[in-house]
Amino acid sequence: MVLVFSNQGMGNLVNSIVILLAMGIFGETKLDLTQEGSRKVLFAMYFIGAAVCLVMVVYRFTFLEESEMFEQQKQKKSEAASTSRPFTKYIYLYWPRQFVASVAWVANDFAFYGNKLQQSRFIDFLYPDATPYVKMQWTVLNR
């Protein structure tokens, strides 16, 4: 679970780096961004993200096989579902884990997204004359 949610932060970092590189490649390092250059930067960002997703989907459906342990767990779950009250049993056994996971998720979202929502305002306040390219560099460092 930790690895899954840590990928959000890594995705934000990699996306910021891709935007920064695209801005440098397409010459969007001046104070004012051009409409054509901004369009190219956005296209490059979405194209790279879509390409990575496509590669992962192709890999998943062509090379990855289900493990024996997964098949055994699936069989156990189907057997457990045939019992009379599996839901209440699972709630009784796992409620502390569910509670802690929920509280940790809320706390992480509050800290992570709360800080990142106002990040551009802080950078504008600290560096009012910076170009969008320099602001993006500070954004990458802040990730």
Order of alpha helices (4+ residues) and beta strands (2+ residues): alpha-alpha-alpha-alpha-alpha-alpha
